Amino acid sequence: MDGNGRWARARGLPRTVGHNSGAEAVRQAVKGAVACGVEYLTLFGFSSENWKRPAAEIDDLMGLLKLYLRREIEELHQNGVRVQIIGERSRLGADVVKLIEAAEARTAANQRLTLTIALSYGARAEILLAAKRMAEALQRGELTAADVDEDRFGGFLLTAGMPDPDLLIRTSGEKRISNFLLWQCSYAEFVFIDKHWPDFGQDDLKSAIAEYLGRSRRYGAAE
């Protein structure tokens, strides 16, 4: 979800306005995903590197997150959307974590769409954590070296139980992965969009999906 600040700056507006408009784009993305029959939608809301931003901006972002969790969860639940949050929760405030846990519990049984939001998330840290967890399982004798393979390792990631992404959409003209789902995106197709995130709508999602469907995925094999 790139470009909230740049979107606001281009209009002579505070960055907070961009983040608020970005929240509306989240609503549109979720609605579009449901309409298209997408079963899993993962959004990169706040990276581990974003903690380097000014404290005032972080406070605004956390306030917006809390507002979203309070206002949107019931509608998401009624629409059959399951909400889950991945990332380093220990860095989030206790009030934020409480709202996250309530949202996850409220929507846990829903199956129409799984909406995963990455908060305080970094893929390298996720992979390192998974490696540590696997090492601990080996030390406890729950696994042997012969048990270790890609599927087993994937079970220690924060996205355990979810399929790997088929499509990654990057907004704001950026053309890099930025420490997001490095393991899981091994064979994902990428679509780059010049629009900033606040301008991203359902039609943009549909166009990206259509482009993806028109590609041939060979997974390293010859045509």
C-alpha positions in Angstrom: 0.0 0.0 0.0 2.5 2.6 -1.2 2.1 6.3 -1.8 -0.2 7.7 0.9 2.3 10.4 1.8 3.2 11.3 -1.8 -0.5 11.4 -2.7 -1.1 13.9 0.0 2.0 16.0 -0.8 1.0 16.3 -4.4 -2.3 17.9 -3.2 -0.7 20.1 -0.6 -2.3 18.1 2.2 -1.0 16.7 5.4 0.3 13.1 5.3 -2.5 12.1 7.7 -5.1 12.9 5.0 -3.2 10.5 2.7 -3.4 7.8 5.3 -7.1 8.4 5.8 -7.7 8.1 2.1 -5.5 5.0 2.0 -7.9 3.4 4.5 -10.8 4.0 2.1 -8.7 2.2 -0.6 -8.4 -0.8 1.8 -12.2 -0.9 1.9 -12.4 -0.8 -1.9 -9.7 -3.5 -2.2 -11.6 -5.8 0.1 -14.9 -5.2 -1.7 -13.2 -5.9 -5.0 -11.5 -9.0 -3.8 -14.9 -10.4 -2.5 -16.5 -9.5 -5.8 -13.8 -11.2 -7.8 -13.9 -14.4 -5.7 -10.4 -13.9 -4.3 -10.0 -16.2 -1.3 -6.9 -14.6 0.2 -5.9 -10.9 0.3 -2.8 -9.8 2.1 -2.0 -6.1 2.6 1.3 -4.6 3.8 0.1 -2.0 6.3 3.1 -1.1 8.3 6.7 -2.5 7.9 9.3 -3.0 10.6 11.2 -0.2 8.9 8.3 2.2 9.3 9.1 2.5 13.0 11.8 4.9 11.8 9.2 7.5 10.8 8.4 10.5 13.0 6.7 9.6 16.2 3.7 11.9 15.4 3.1 10.1 12.1 3.3 6.7 13.8 0.8 7.8 16.4 -1.5 8.9 13.6 -1.2 5.6 11.8 -1.8 3.6 15.0 -4.9 5.8 15.7 -6.2 5.1 12.2 -5.6 1.4 12.7 -7.5 1.4 16.0 -10.4 3.3 14.3 -10.4 0.8 11.5 -10.5 -2.2 13.8 -13.4 -0.7 15.8 -15.5 0.5 12.9 -15.0 -2.1 10.1 -14.8 -5.5 11.8 -18.5 -6.0 12.2 -19.2 -5.3 8.5 -16.3 -7.5 7.5 -17.7 -10.3 9.7 -21.1 -9.9 8.2 -19.5 -10.3 4.7 -17.8 -13.5 5.7 -14.3 -12.0 5.9 -11.8 -13.5 8.2 -9.2 -11.0 9.6 -5.7 -11.9 10.7 -2.7 -9.8 11.5 0.9 -10.9 11.0 4.0 -9.2 12.3 5.9 -8.3 15.5 3.0 -7.6 17.9 5.4 -6.9 20.8 6.1 -3.5 19.3 2.5 -2.6 19.1 0.6 -0.9 21.9 -1.4 -3.1 24.3 -4.6 -1.3 23.2 -3.8 -2.2 19.5 -3.1 -5.8 20.3 -6.3 -6.1 22.3 -8.3 -4.8 19.3 -6.4 -7.2 16.9 -7.2 -10.2 19.1 -10.8 -9.2 19.3 -11.0 -8.8 15.5 -9.4 -12.2 14.9 -11.6 -13.9 17.4 -14.8 -12.3 16.0 -14.0 -13.3 12.4 -12.2 -16.6 13.0 -14.9 -18.9 11.5 -15.4 -16.9 8.3 -14.4 -18.5 5.0 -15.4 -16.2 2.2 -12.1 -14.2 2.2 -9.1 -14.2 4.5 -7.8 -10.6 4.9 -4.3 -10.6 6.3 -2.8 -7.3 7.3 1.0 -7.2 7.8 1.8 -4.8 10.7 5.3 -4.2 12.2 6.3 -6.9 9.6 9.6 -7.7 7.9 10.1 -10.8 5.8 13.8 -11.3 6.9 12.7 -11.2 10.5 9.9 -13.7 9.8 12.3 -16.1 8.1 14.8 -15.8 11.0 12.0 -16.5 13.5 10.8 -19.5 11.5 14.4 -20.8 11.5 14.7 -20.4 15.2 11.4 -22.2 15.8 12.4 -25.1 13.6 15.8 -25.3 15.4 13.9 -25.5 18.7 11.7 -28.2 17.4 14.7 -30.2 16.3 16.3 -29.7 19.8 13.2 -31.0 21.5 13.2 -34.1 19.2 9.9 -33.2 17.6 11.6 -33.2 14.2 14.6 -34.9 12.7 16.9 -33.5 9.9 15.2 -35.8 7.5 11.9 -34.1 8.2 13.1 -30.7 7.1 11.8 -29.6 3.7 10.2 -26.5 2.2 6.7 -27.5 3.3 7.8 -28.2 6.9 9.7 -24.9 7.0 6.6 -23.1 5.7 4.7 -24.3 8.7 6.9 -22.2 10.9 6.2 -19.0 9.0 3.6 -16.4 10.1 1.6 -17.3 7.1 1.4 -21.0 8.0 -1.8 -22.6 6.6 -2.1 -20.0 3.8 -1.3 -20.7 0.2 1.6 -18.8 -1.3 0.5 -15.6 -3.2 -0.3 -15.9 -6.9 -0.1 -12.2 -7.5 1.7 -9.3 -5.9 0.4 -5.8 -6.8 2.8 -2.9 -6.1 1.4 0.7 -6.3 3.0 4.1 -6.6 5.4 3.1 -9.4 7.7 1.2 -7.0 9.4 -1.9 -8.5 10.8 -3.7 -5.6 9.6 -6.2 -3.0 10.6 -4.2 0.1 11.1 -7.1 2.5 7.6 -8.4 2.0 6.8 -12.2 2.0 10.2 -13.0 0.6 9.8 -16.8 1.0 6.2 -16.9 0.0 6.5 -14.8 -3.2 9.0 -17.2 -4.9 6.7 -17.8 -7.8 4.3 -14.9 -7.5 3.5 -12.8 -10.6 4.1 -9.1 -10.2 1.9 -6.2 -11.5 3.2 -2.7 -11.0 0.8 0.2 -10.9 1.8 3.9 -11.1 -1.2 5.1 -9.1 -0.6 5.9 -5.4 -2.5 3.7 -3.0 -5.3 6.2 -2.2 -6.3 6.2 -5.9 -6.3 2.4 -6.1 -9.9 1.1 -6.7 -11.8 -2.0 -7.5 -11.3 -1.5 -11.2 -7.5 -1.5 -10.7 -7.7 -4.7 -8.8 -9.8 -6.3 -11.5 -7.4 -5.1 -14.2 -4.4 -6.5 -12.3 -6.2 -9.9 -11.9 -7.0 -9.9 -15.6 -3.4 -9.3 -16.5 -2.3 -12.1 -14.2 -4.8 -14.5 -15.7 -3.4 -13.7 -19.2 0.1 -14.8 -18.2 1.6 -18.3 -18.5 3.0 -19.6 -15.3 5.7 -22.2 -15.9 7.4 -22.5 -12.5 10.8 -22.9 -14.2 9.6 -25.5 -16.8 10.0 -25.1 -20.6 7.0 -24.0 -22.6 
